[in-house]
Amino acid sequence: MKYLFLIVIGLLLNISNAHSQSKEQYNQRISSLKNRIETDFKDPKAGLYLETNGQNEKPFSYLWPLCALVQSANEYEVLQSKEKYLDSVLKSIDKYYSKRPPAPGYQAYVSAEGNDSRFYDDNQWIAIACLDAYERTHNAKYLTKAKMIYTFMMTGYDQKSGGGLYWKEDEKNTKNTCSNGPGIIIALQLYKATKEEKYFQIATDLYDWTNQHLRASSGVFYDAIKIPSMKIDSATYSYNTGTMLQSNVLLYELTNEDRYLDEAKFIAKAAKSHFYTFGKLPGHYWFNVVLLRGFQALYEVEEDKERWQFFVNDAERIWNEEKDSKGLVGHKPTKTLIDQAAMMEMYARLAEMKGV
């Protein structure tokens, strides 16, 4: 009983501290994380980043952590409109560019080191950041890059299992929520930017397919369907539910059909119930900030602050409990680039939402 009492008191203190954070305090954290990333995780001579601040498998980072960094760079510029960070991250990402058929795209490791696998979702996260930047700046170079990635993404589409996008180019044996959810978002963002009907048609096709095959009755989303067995991988990760939450909000904004807003609210409620347990979110920061993207999109429509308060609480817990003496965040002594980028984006989005 005493132990339960202490847990409750701790949670209440955590909530109280979370509510007290100002936009300026979030900005200080964002700047601190950005500075640590550029100091501890970048090789300025090579123009490339490191996977961790410890012993690494490769001299430079794989692409995936940069998919987190490119979005956090965009959110940094949202808050600091006079600062330029996104283009420098994209310059590093360009070192992963591969022109090989059937379409250009970004590979998992630096292209100068030879050919490597290309993941559809890695490319999609970059496109989403570029489309966010295009909506913010109207600079056509971001739209051009996103269209290039869309073309590459669609090389991963076929009618096996009735449609859907594969996860990995050279191993077409699963179709995942993490490639179809972002695919919907990209197609809807491109439709919003260009008004070309083909993008909307692809978005709704992917949306219907993902809901048919990978949505749990509870409202969260499973990880993947295996090809050709059609067996479901029923693992649940917060980012998969996040992309489908955001997709529903985008569809509502574009169509004004209440069914999409109702579904978004249902998914949001299911996500909190499923992922926020014992006063914390699961341990992968970046998965969780992709879920926050969906909650932020919903908040901009309905303006219900209470719906996303648990993100505030968890982000405060991380800063207080999972930060080392150098200001780096993470569960383990060795810190990762993806964790720093994810929490930079997390605090940036929370600062943005405080300003809505």
C-alpha positions as CSV (number, residue, x, y, z in Angstrom):
1,M,0.0,0.0,0.0
2,K,2.9,2.3,0.9
3,Y,4.5,1.5,-2.4
4,L,1.4,2.3,-4.4
5,F,1.0,5.6,-2.5
6,L,4.6,6.6,-3.5
7,I,3.9,5.8,-7.1
8,V,0.8,7.9,-7.1
9,I,2.6,10.8,-5.5
10,G,5.4,10.5,-8.0
11,L,3.0,10.6,-10.9
12,L,1.2,13.6,-9.5
13,L,4.5,15.5,-9.1
14,N,5.5,14.5,-12.6
15,I,2.2,15.9,-14.0
16,S,2.6,19.1,-11.9
17,N,6.2,19.6,-13.3
18,A,5.0,18.9,-16.8
19,H,2.3,21.5,-16.7
20,S,4.9,24.1,-15.5
21,Q,7.1,23.9,-18.6
22,S,7.0,27.0,-20.8
23,K,7.6,27.3,-24.5
24,E,10.9,29.0,-23.7
25,Q,12.0,26.1,-21.5
26,Y,11.3,23.7,-24.3
27,N,13.3,25.9,-26.7
28,Q,16.2,25.7,-24.3
29,R,16.1,21.9,-24.3
30,I,15.8,21.8,-28.1
31,S,18.8,24.1,-28.5
32,S,20.8,22.0,-26.0
33,L,20.0,18.7,-27.9
34,K,20.8,20.3,-31.3
35,N,24.2,21.5,-30.0
36,R,25.0,18.1,-28.5
37,I,24.0,16.4,-31.8
38,E,26.3,18.6,-33.8
39,T,29.2,18.3,-31.3
40,D,29.0,14.6,-30.3
41,F,27.4,12.9,-33.3
42,K,28.8,14.7,-36.4
43,D,32.0,14.3,-38.3
44,P,32.3,17.8,-39.9
45,K,35.0,16.8,-42.3
46,A,33.0,14.0,-43.8
47,G,29.7,15.9,-43.5
48,L,28.2,12.7,-41.9
49,Y,26.8,11.7,-38.6
50,L,27.6,8.9,-36.2
51,E,25.2,6.3,-35.0
52,T,26.1,6.5,-31.3
53,N,28.7,8.3,-29.1
54,G,30.3,5.0,-28.4
55,Q,31.7,2.1,-30.4
56,N,29.9,1.8,-33.7
57,E,29.5,-1.0,-36.3
58,K,30.3,1.4,-39.1
59,P,32.3,4.6,-39.4
60,F,29.0,6.6,-40.0
61,S,25.4,6.3,-39.1
62,Y,22.9,4.3,-41.1
63,L,20.2,6.3,-42.8
64,W,17.4,5.6,-40.3
65,P,18.7,8.0,-37.5
66,L,18.9,10.7,-40.1
67,C,15.2,10.2,-40.9
68,A,14.6,11.3,-37.4
69,L,17.1,14.1,-37.5
70,V,15.6,15.6,-40.8
71,Q,12.2,15.9,-39.2
72,S,13.6,17.4,-36.0
73,A,15.5,19.9,-38.1
74,N,12.2,21.0,-39.8
75,E,10.5,21.4,-36.4
76,Y,13.5,23.4,-35.2
77,E,13.0,25.8,-38.1
78,V,9.3,26.0,-37.3
79,L,10.2,27.5,-34.0
80,Q,13.3,29.4,-35.1
81,S,12.2,30.8,-38.4
82,K,15.5,32.7,-39.0
83,E,17.6,29.6,-38.3
84,K,18.7,27.2,-41.1
85,Y,19.3,23.6,-40.2
86,L,17.2,21.4,-42.5
87,D,19.3,21.9,-45.6
88,S,22.5,20.9,-43.8
89,V,20.9,17.6,-42.7
90,L,19.5,17.0,-46.2
91,K,23.1,17.5,-47.5
92,S,24.2,14.7,-45.3
93,I,21.3,12.5,-46.4
94,D,22.3,13.1,-50.1
95,K,25.4,11.0,-49.4
96,Y,23.0,8.0,-49.2
97,Y,21.5,8.7,-52.6
98,S,21.4,5.8,-55.1
99,K,20.5,6.1,-58.8
100,R,20.1,2.4,-59.5
101,P,17.0,1.1,-61.1
102,P,14.1,0.9,-61.0
103,A,14.1,4.4,-59.5
104,P,16.4,6.7,-57.6
105,G,16.2,6.6,-53.8
106,Y,18.2,6.6,-50.6
107,Q,20.0,3.5,-49.4
108,A,20.6,2.3,-45.9
109,Y,24.3,3.2,-45.8
110,V,26.6,5.8,-47.4
111,S,26.6,5.3,-51.2
112,A,30.4,5.8,-51.5
113,E,30.8,2.6,-49.6
114,G,28.9,0.5,-52.2
115,N,25.4,-0.6,-52.8
116,D,23.2,-1.3,-49.8
117,S,19.5,-2.2,-49.2
118,R,16.9,0.5,-49.7
119,F,14.0,0.6,-47.3
120,Y,10.8,2.3,-48.5
121,D,10.0,3.7,-45.0
122,D,13.4,5.3,-44.6
123,N,12.8,7.2,-47.8
124,Q,9.2,8.0,-46.8
125,W,10.2,9.7,-43.5
126,I,12.5,12.0,-45.5
127,A,9.7,12.8,-48.0
128,I,7.3,13.7,-45.1
129,A,9.9,16.1,-43.6
130,C,10.4,17.7,-47.1
131,L,6.6,18.0,-47.6
132,D,6.3,19.7,-44.2
133,A,9.1,22.0,-45.2
134,Y,7.4,22.7,-48.5
135,E,4.1,23.6,-46.8
136,R,6.1,25.9,-44.5
137,T,8.4,27.6,-47.0
138,H,6.8,27.0,-50.5
139,N,10.4,26.2,-51.7
140,A,10.0,23.9,-54.8
141,K,13.2,22.0,-54.1
142,Y,11.4,20.2,-51.2
143,L,8.5,19.3,-53.3
144,T,10.8,17.9,-56.0
145,K,12.6,15.7,-53.6
146,A,9.3,14.4,-52.2
147,K,8.1,13.6,-55.7
148,M,11.3,11.6,-56.4
149,I,10.8,9.6,-53.2
150,Y,7.1,9.0,-54.1
151,T,8.2,7.5,-57.4
152,F,10.6,5.2,-55.6
153,M,8.0,4.3,-53.0
154,M,5.6,3.2,-55.7
155,T,8.1,0.7,-57.1
156,G,7.3,-1.2,-53.8
157,Y,3.6,-1.5,-54.7
158,D,1.9,-4.6,-56.2
159,Q,-1.3,-6.6,-56.0
160,K,0.0,-9.5,-53.9
161,S,-2.2,-9.5,-50.9
162,G,-4.5,-7.2,-52.7
163,G,-2.3,-4.1,-52.8
164,G,-0.1,-2.3,-50.3
165,L,3.6,-1.3,-50.1
166,Y,6.5,-3.5,-49.2
167,W,8.9,-2.5,-46.5
168,K,12.3,-3.4,-48.1
169,E,13.2,-3.3,-51.8
170,D,15.5,-6.4,-51.9
171,E,13.4,-8.6,-49.6
172,K,9.8,-8.3,-50.7
173,N,8.4,-10.6,-48.1
174,T,6.4,-8.3,-45.8
175,K,4.1,-5.3,-46.2
176,N,4.2,-3.2,-43.1
177,T,2.1,-0.5,-41.5
178,C,5.4,1.5,-41.3
179,S,5.6,1.7,-45.1
180,N,1.9,2.0,-45.8
181,G,1.0,4.6,-43.1
182,P,3.7,7.0,-44.2
183,G,2.8,6.3,-47.9
184,I,-0.8,7.5,-47.2
185,I,0.6,10.7,-45.6
186,I,3.0,11.4,-48.5
187,A,0.2,10.9,-51.1
188,L,-2.2,13.1,-49.2
189,Q,0.4,15.8,-48.7
190,L,1.3,15.7,-52.5
191,Y,-2.4,15.9,-53.3
192,K,-2.8,18.9,-51.0
193,A,0.2,20.5,-52.7
194,T,-0.6,19.7,-56.3
195,K,-4.3,18.9,-56.5
196,E,-3.4,15.9,-58.7
197,E,-6.1,13.3,-58.3
198,K,-3.7,10.4,-58.7
199,Y,-2.2,11.1,-55.3
200,F,-5.6,11.0,-53.6
201,Q,-6.5,7.8,-55.3
202,I,-3.3,6.1,-54.1
203,A,-3.8,7.5,-50.6
204,T,-7.2,6.0,-50.2
205,D,-6.2,2.7,-51.8
206,L,-3.4,2.4,-49.3
207,Y,-5.7,3.5,-46.5
208,D,-8.3,0.9,-47.3
209,W,-5.7,-1.8,-47.6
210,T,-4.0,-1.0,-44.3
211,N,-7.3,-0.9,-42.4
212,Q,-8.4,-4.2,-44.0
213,H,-5.2,-6.1,-43.2
214,L,-3.4,-4.4,-40.3
215,R,-5.9,-2.7,-38.0
216,A,-6.7,-4.3,-34.7
217,S,-10.3,-4.1,-33.5
218,S,-9.0,-2.0,-30.6
219,G,-7.9,0.7,-33.0
220,V,-4.2,0.3,-32.9
221,F,-2.2,-1.2,-35.8
222,Y,-0.3,-4.4,-36.3
223,D,3.2,-4.4,-37.6
224,A,3.1,-6.4,-40.9
225,I,1.5,-9.0,-43.1
226,K,3.9,-11.7,-44.4
227,I,4.0,-12.4,-48.1
228,P,2.9,-14.9,-49.5
229,S,1.6,-16.7,-46.3
230,M,-0.7,-13.7,-45.4
231,K,0.2,-14.3,-41.7
232,I,-0.1,-11.2,-39.5
233,D,2.8,-10.1,-37.4
234,S,0.7,-8.8,-34.5
235,A,3.5,-6.8,-32.8
236,T,2.3,-3.2,-32.0
237,Y,4.5,-0.2,-32.1
238,S,3.4,3.3,-31.3
239,Y,4.7,4.8,-34.6
240,N,2.4,2.6,-36.7
241,T,-0.7,3.8,-34.9
242,G,0.7,7.4,-35.2
243,T,0.9,7.4,-39.0
244,M,-2.7,6.0,-39.3
245,L,-4.0,8.6,-36.8
246,Q,-2.4,11.4,-38.8
247,S,-3.7,9.9,-42.0
248,N,-7.3,10.0,-40.7
249,V,-6.9,13.7,-39.7
250,L,-5.5,14.6,-43.2
251,L,-8.4,12.8,-44.8
252,Y,-10.8,14.7,-42.7
253,E,-9.2,18.0,-43.5
254,L,-9.3,17.2,-47.2
255,T,-12.8,15.7,-47.4
256,N,-14.7,17.2,-44.4
257,E,-16.1,13.7,-43.9
258,D,-16.8,13.2,-40.2
259,R,-16.1,9.5,-40.4
260,Y,-12.4,10.2,-40.6
261,L,-12.4,12.5,-37.6
262,D,-14.4,10.0,-35.6
263,E,-11.9,7.3,-36.5
264,A,-9.0,9.6,-35.6
265,K,-10.5,10.2,-32.1
266,F,-11.1,6.5,-31.7
267,I,-7.5,5.7,-32.7
268,A,-6.2,8.4,-30.3
269,K,-8.1,7.0,-27.4
270,A,-7.0,3.4,-28.2
271,A,-3.3,4.6,-28.5
272,K,-3.3,6.2,-25.1
273,S,-4.9,3.1,-23.5
274,H,-2.5,0.7,-25.3
275,F,0.8,2.5,-25.2
276,Y,0.7,4.7,-22.1
277,T,1.0,2.3,-19.2
278,F,2.3,2.7,-15.6
279,G,2.9,6.4,-16.3
280,K,5.1,6.1,-19.3
281,L,5.3,5.4,-23.0
282,P,7.3,2.5,-24.5
283,G,11.1,3.0,-24.5
284,H,11.6,3.9,-28.2
285,Y,11.5,7.7,-28.2
286,W,11.3,8.1,-32.0
287,F,8.4,5.7,-32.3
288,N,6.6,7.8,-29.7
289,V,7.2,11.1,-31.4
290,V,5.7,9.7,-34.6
291,L,2.6,9.0,-32.5
292,L,2.7,12.5,-31.2
293,R,2.6,13.8,-34.8
294,G,-0.8,12.2,-35.1
295,F,-2.0,13.7,-31.9
296,Q,-0.7,17.1,-32.9
297,A,-2.6,16.9,-36.2
298,L,-5.8,16.0,-34.2
299,Y,-5.2,18.8,-31.8
300,E,-5.0,21.3,-34.6
301,V,-8.5,20.2,-35.6
302,E,-10.2,19.8,-32.2
303,E,-8.0,21.8,-29.8
304,D,-8.4,19.4,-26.9
305,K,-5.3,19.9,-24.7
306,E,-6.1,17.1,-22.3
307,R,-5.9,14.5,-25.1
308,W,-2.1,14.9,-25.5
309,Q,-1.1,15.7,-21.9
310,F,0.4,12.3,-21.4
311,F,3.1,13.2,-23.9
312,V,4.0,16.2,-21.9
313,N,4.3,14.1,-18.8
314,D,6.4,11.4,-20.4
315,A,8.7,14.0,-22.0
316,E,9.2,15.6,-18.6
317,R,10.0,12.2,-17.1
318,I,12.6,11.5,-19.7
319,W,14.3,14.9,-19.2
320,N,14.4,14.3,-15.4
321,E,15.2,10.6,-15.3
322,E,16.9,9.6,-18.5
323,K,19.4,12.4,-19.2
324,D,23.1,12.2,-18.5
325,S,25.5,14.8,-17.2
326,K,26.3,16.0,-20.7
327,G,22.6,16.6,-21.5
328,L,22.2,13.5,-23.7
329,V,19.0,11.4,-23.4
330,G,18.6,7.6,-23.5
331,H,18.2,4.5,-21.3
332,K,21.8,3.3,-21.7
333,P,25.2,4.8,-21.0
334,T,25.9,4.9,-24.7
335,K,23.6,7.5,-26.3
336,T,22.2,7.3,-29.8
337,L,21.7,9.8,-32.5
338,I,18.1,8.7,-33.1
339,D,17.2,9.3,-29.4
340,Q,18.6,12.8,-29.4
341,A,16.8,13.7,-32.7
342,A,13.5,12.1,-31.5
343,M,13.5,14.1,-28.2
344,M,14.5,17.3,-30.0
345,E,11.4,16.8,-32.2
346,M,9.3,15.8,-29.2
347,Y,10.1,19.1,-27.3
348,A,9.7,21.1,-30.5
349,R,6.2,19.7,-31.2
350,L,5.2,20.3,-27.5
351,A,6.4,23.9,-27.8
352,E,4.5,24.3,-31.0
353,M,1.3,22.9,-29.4
354,K,1.7,25.3,-26.5
355,G,1.5,28.1,-29.0
356,V,-1.7,26.9,-30.8
